[in-house]
Every structure is written in structure tokens, then in C-alpha cells.
Amino acid sequence: MAVRMLVDRLETAGRLDQVGEPLQRGVQAVLRGRVRDALHGVWLGHPLHPALVQVPVGAWLSAAVVDGIPGTHRAGTVLTGLGTAGAIPAALAGLNDWASLSREQRRTGLVHASANLAAIGLYTGSLIARLTGNHRLGRRLAYAGLASASLGAYLGGHLSYRQAAAVNQAEPFLRQIPEGWQDLCARDALADGQPLKARIGDVPVLVTRTESGVTAMIAHCGHQTGPLAEGELVTVDGADCLVCPWHGSTFRLADGAVLTGPAATDQPLLRTREIGGRIQASLP
Ligand code: FES
């Protein structure tokens, strides 16, 4: 209970912003364009950071196991090196995601990152100790590193499962749409390439007529629920696209594909049809 209260208090710890805000500006100034999108996982259709962390977590945990078995110095050294090397791209991808989080999420994320950076430092020390023949010190530093990485993992879980960082925020809206065809708007109300905001119950839906037909997109951005109806219409490689007003994720209107992050997943589209001059939509 005390741990939960402590972690909850991180979200409101405004002092962390003194470090977090300049760091956020620095990350956004350095990581840009294709590098930024690649690290977000736009090419993968899924955030890259959780996939990359499997390497250090797996290698470091395995090192902890083999360190308890006599005569396995070499395996312990290889696993420590592998985990430490694998932690660098994982940290970079995490830092990139962190810079596009909400303020409360960034506060927790800053402590999460600090714990993991401490783990990388301890494992680097462990690796050096092992390579210079001091395996006892190497094991001790590795166990300290594992404790720090475990704290980082706990906070990472809090960020994802409690604070909903880096999850597809459009999915819950999709789940609110009832089965069957739902009325959206009159066909004549649609102008070419001009999204129209309609609703299905409480769910806002953007209806657009493009060259490929009428599309209906969940109007809350999957990254952090930004209002896509207020986004800018642009053309990318000849396709009509919508740019989220909050952090600039770009989605193709015809199929919802994400073209630039920080969103890493496509924006959900509904199926559409026209009946008696009315546009209707149903779950995909
Ligand atoms: S809310 Fe962040 S890009 Fe849309």
C-alpha cells in the first residue's frame, strides 16, 4: 500500500518538471523525422520500446541465474554484456516515447528512466569487473543492477497499465460502438476531402469523402486522444491525410494508416455504406 501511494505521488510531483521539461525539449530537438518515427515503432505498427526491453530483461535475468551456478563465469559475462548492449537502444526508444507523454506520465517516466539508467551503470561496472577478472564484484554489481532494473520495470508497468502511456487510446472508443449499421450523416453533407464530425452515441467519428470512397475514422487520436476533427488536412504522396493537432501524428484518411508518429498504431476506421442518401457505419 505504501509503495502504491508513493508511486501515485510521483504523478503529482511538480518538482520533477524542473528536470523533465528541459529534457523533453532536448529530446524533441535531437530526435526528429525518420529517426524519431523509427524509434516510436511506426514501421512496426506497435511501440518499439516494449519489444526492445526484452533483450536486457532476458539477458540480465539469465545472468542472475547462471551467476548462482559454479563455473559459469564466462556465460555470466556474455549475458551481462548482451543485456547492457541491448539496453542502449531500448533506452533510446523509451526516451523518444517519453518526450510525447502527458506531464503526469512524464513524471513517472522520469523516475522509471532514472532507475533503468542506474541499472545500466551498475551492469556496465559489473561487465568491467568481470572482464578484469573480479567476478565476485561483477556478481554483486549485477544483483544491484537487477534490483534497480526491477524498480524501473515496476514503474514501467505503472506507466502502461495505470497511466495508459503508449497504449492505443482509440480502441476503447471502438468498443463503445454497438454491433450493426449505425447512422452517421447525410451523403450530401459531405464535401470532398473535408472531414465531417458525426457521432455514434458518445463516440465522435470523422466522416470523409475521398477518391477511394467514404471513410469513417474514430475522431480521438490513438496516441493520447487528441481531437482529430481539429487537425490539419495535408497531402502525403498524393493521399489525403490528417495531422493530429496535439503531437503531429499523421494518419491516411483512406485506411487510417499511421505515417508519422508519435502514434505507433493505425487509427481505427469503421466500415461504411450508403443507404437512401444516408451514410452508415459499422464495426470493422
Ligand atoms: S494525441 Fe498525440 S499525436 Fe495525437
Boltz pocket constraint, residues with backbone or C-beta under 6 A from the ligand:
constraints:
  - pocket:
      binder: B
      contacts: [[A, 100], [A, 221], [A, 222], [A, 223], [A, 224], [A, 225], [A, 226], [A, 244], [A, 245], [A, 246], [A, 247], [A, 248], [A, 249], [A, 261], [A, 262], [A, 263]]
      max_distance: 6.0
